């Protein structure tokens, strides 16, 4: 007889306070030891809410109504406190800052086992093993506040591992991690999965990394109902078109395979990984030529292929000039995070800043935007020194979207958050209501206008944060991890908006670990390492060159598939999805 499920969900419906409908809605599923279950669905369908029900935070700690039944190791979550349920389910939240409570990395990891009243030697053994697994043992004495966003994410995972609970639930565990950090996380999860005595429930949009450890996929539709539940190959390969129509993330290799199949390239089986895509392309006798880049885009990129410190040309005057900028964390005696950076960003550029966790990316863009102080005279944004400008002056020139959206919310409803921005811009009272409705509609937030921003899903929070930044209509827009928490459809919509703004003249800077996003949308890339910029240039040139690997990054999935091709060398420079042949350009 098979062992009893570790998790049992029966007709689970959850409605947040103030919400008009439940999300999720009627979810029933069992999860057993040895399973790695990937939970997919469009933004706002209730994925994160469902994970909060797995350890009793819903209904005990989150203001939400729970209908149906959730059982953890046979325990009804309504009848048992979170502390008891946490012995069976360990959580890693979407925002790692939401679970940091102590003053050192080691204390943080030890906190959970200590509260289980385990012997001191057991606590220390678990903490050491967990920190070594996520690569933080050497930083065990650091305050969690000084870790990068990715470092705090790895710390949260270590805290969950130290509990040694039979069920591990992770909500977007790699959203803020660089490729090396992602590999570390999935190496840990792969080890746990191989032990077969754990169950792992994973909410993740970076499927290119997750797909090889997942053995079951559960898909929710926009209403929060289960529309697919089965083995990974059956769901991701067999129902790829259906999932794409729902706006669900798919592996880049699968999306590429779908596009190639539409163009007439024979693809007997849709690929899930870059190696599978490469093998499928090598098996084709004759491939159509890749689509050449749009001439204007190439010329624009080539025109900006200069060193970081070389002045912009008259045709592309600088929107941002950075000279000798250094920033310390924690004041004058803190460590240097940004070290003597020189950078020119031409007006109208779409610049991506990439690098490993702790490279200084977020700190640099925060200094550029005036969110944190930079030495006077080291940053110029359209003639303004952010270090001495007022908040209103900065907002008129540069819009900033934080890595964690909650850091910029101040109002009690979504509509009021937008209204505040319009009022600060001096929009008359009789015009603001129409402007608010326009932004709500543009970002798919209409039915959430009266919801508190902190009760939105991660993707909805991100869309609201971008909407509030766009309200000012600033000529420079800076976004830190803009697609974090977004489903594929919403991420595409957001990037299309940024693309249109950029085409209209807005200078866009993004910080991201998603190099496929960089390949598809940026015209220039700046690579950071150790607080310094080690190179700047056109996107295709940077992604095809040695800088990516020198900085400890990995080439984007499409480039990993194409750069190794032997039979079709003309495809080795294909990095963008837009370079794939379209219908009507099939092979002969």
ZITA-V80067 format. One record per backbone hydrogen bond with DSSP energy under -1.0 kcal/mol. CO is the residue of the C=O (numbers start at 1). NH is the residue of the N-H. E is the energy in kcal/mol with one decimal. If there is no record, write none. Layout:
BEGIN
co: (CO;CO)
nh: (NH;NH)
e: (E;E)
END
This chain:
BEGIN
co: (6;7;8;9;10;12;13;14;15;16;24;27;29;31;31;32;35;36;36;37;38;40;42;46;47;48;51;52;52;56;57;57;62;63;65;67;69;70;71;72;75;76;81;82;84;85;85;88;90;92;95;96;104;105;106;107;110;111;113;114;119;120;121;122;123;124;125;126;127;128;129;130;131;136;137;139;140;142;143;144;148;149;150;151;152;153;154;155;156;157;158;161;166;167;168;169;170;172;174;178;179;180;181;182;183;184;185;186;187;188;189;190;191;198;199;200;201;202;203;205;206;206;207;210;210;216;217;218;219;219;221;224;225;228;230;231;232;233;233;235;239;240;241;242;243;244;247;247;251;252;253;254;255;256;257;258;259;260;261;273;274;275;276;277;278;279;281;294;295;296;297;298;299;300;302;304;317;319;320;321;322;325;327;327;331;335;338;341;343;345;345;346;349;350;350;351;352;353;354;356;359;360;361;362;363;364;365;366;366;375;378;380;381;384;385;385;390;391;392;394;397;399;401;404;405;406;413;414;415;416;417;418;419;420;421;422;423;428;428;431;432;433;434;435;436;437;438;439;440;441;445;446;448;449;451;452;453;457;458;459;460;461;462;463;464;465;466;467;470;475;476;477;478;479;481;483;487;488;489;490;491;492;493;494;495;496;497;498;499;500;501;502;507;508;509;510;511;513;514;515;516;517;518;523;524;525;526;527;529;531;532;535;537;538;539;540;546;547;548;549;556;557;558;559;562;568;569;571;576;577;579;582)
nh: (73;31;71;29;69;27;67;23;65;19;14;12;9;6;7;35;200;215;216;202;218;220;45;50;51;52;54;57;58;60;61;62;64;17;15;13;10;77;8;75;72;79;85;86;87;88;89;167;169;171;98;99;108;109;110;111;114;115;118;117;123;124;125;126;127;128;129;130;131;132;133;134;136;139;140;142;106;105;146;147;152;153;154;155;156;157;158;159;160;161;162;164;199;90;201;92;203;175;177;182;183;184;185;186;187;188;189;190;191;192;193;194;195;34;168;37;170;39;172;207;209;210;211;213;214;38;230;40;227;228;224;25;221;219;217;235;236;237;238;239;243;244;245;246;248;247;488;489;255;256;257;258;259;260;261;262;263;265;264;277;278;279;280;281;282;283;284;298;299;300;301;302;303;304;305;306;347;382;345;380;343;341;337;338;334;329;327;325;322;319;320;349;508;523;524;510;526;512;528;359;531;364;365;366;367;368;369;371;372;378;323;321;384;381;388;389;394;395;396;398;476;478;480;407;408;409;417;418;419;420;421;422;423;424;425;427;426;431;432;435;436;437;438;439;440;441;442;443;445;444;448;449;451;415;414;455;456;461;462;463;464;465;466;467;468;469;470;471;473;507;399;509;401;511;484;486;491;492;493;494;495;496;497;498;499;500;501;502;503;504;506;505;477;351;479;353;481;515;518;519;520;521;522;539;352;537;354;534;532;339;529;527;525;542;543;544;550;551;553;552;560;561;562;563;565;571;572;574;579;580;291;585)
e: (-2.9;-2.3;-2.7;-1.6;-2.2;-2.2;-3.2;-2.5;-2.9;-2.2;-2.0;-2.8;-2.9;-1.9;-2.0;-1.9;-2.6;-1.8;-1.4;-3.2;-3.0;-2.6;-1.8;-2.5;-1.9;-1.7;-1.0;-1.0;-1.6;-1.8;-2.7;-2.4;-1.8;-2.2;-2.1;-2.4;-2.7;-2.6;-2.3;-2.3;-2.7;-1.3;-2.2;-2.4;-1.2;-2.0;-1.6;-1.6;-3.0;-2.5;-1.9;-1.8;-2.2;-1.8;-2.2;-1.5;-2.4;-1.7;-1.5;-1.9;-2.3;-2.4;-2.1;-2.6;-2.5;-2.6;-2.3;-2.6;-2.5;-2.3;-2.1;-1.5;-3.0;-1.5;-1.5;-1.5;-2.7;-2.2;-2.0;-1.4;-2.4;-1.6;-2.2;-2.0;-2.2;-1.8;-2.3;-2.3;-1.7;-2.5;-2.2;-1.4;-2.6;-2.7;-2.5;-2.1;-3.0;-1.3;-1.5;-2.7;-2.5;-2.1;-2.5;-2.6;-1.9;-1.9;-2.5;-2.3;-1.9;-2.2;-2.8;-2.2;-1.1;-3.4;-2.7;-3.2;-2.7;-3.2;-3.4;-1.9;-1.2;-1.4;-2.4;-2.0;-1.0;-2.9;-2.0;-2.9;-2.9;-1.2;-2.2;-2.5;-2.3;-2.7;-3.1;-2.3;-2.8;-1.7;-1.3;-1.4;-2.4;-2.7;-2.0;-1.1;-2.2;-1.1;-1.1;-1.4;-2.2;-2.7;-2.2;-2.4;-2.1;-2.5;-2.5;-2.2;-1.4;-2.6;-1.6;-2.3;-2.7;-2.2;-2.1;-2.2;-2.5;-1.4;-1.1;-2.1;-2.8;-2.4;-2.3;-3.0;-2.6;-1.0;-1.5;-2.1;-3.4;-2.3;-2.5;-2.3;-2.4;-2.6;-3.1;-1.8;-1.5;-2.6;-2.1;-2.1;-2.9;-2.8;-1.9;-2.1;-2.4;-2.1;-1.8;-2.5;-2.9;-1.3;-2.9;-1.9;-1.8;-2.3;-2.2;-2.3;-2.1;-2.3;-2.2;-2.1;-1.1;-1.9;-2.5;-2.4;-1.5;-3.0;-1.8;-1.0;-2.5;-2.4;-1.6;-3.1;-1.2;-3.2;-2.2;-2.0;-2.2;-1.1;-2.0;-1.7;-2.6;-2.4;-1.2;-2.1;-2.6;-2.4;-1.2;-2.4;-1.6;-1.6;-1.3;-1.7;-2.8;-2.1;-1.9;-2.0;-2.7;-2.4;-2.1;-1.9;-3.0;-1.2;-1.4;-1.3;-1.7;-2.6;-1.6;-2.1;-1.3;-2.7;-2.0;-2.1;-2.3;-2.6;-2.2;-2.4;-2.6;-1.5;-2.1;-1.3;-1.3;-2.7;-2.9;-2.6;-2.2;-2.4;-1.5;-2.1;-2.8;-2.3;-2.3;-2.8;-2.6;-2.3;-2.3;-2.5;-2.5;-2.5;-2.6;-2.6;-2.5;-1.7;-2.7;-1.4;-2.9;-2.6;-2.7;-2.9;-3.3;-1.3;-1.8;-2.5;-2.1;-1.6;-1.8;-1.2;-2.2;-1.9;-2.6;-2.6;-1.7;-2.6;-2.7;-2.8;-2.6;-2.6;-2.9;-1.6;-2.3;-1.9;-2.5;-1.5;-2.3;-1.6;-2.0;-2.7;-1.7;-2.1;-1.7;-1.7;-1.4;-1.6;-3.1;-1.9)
END
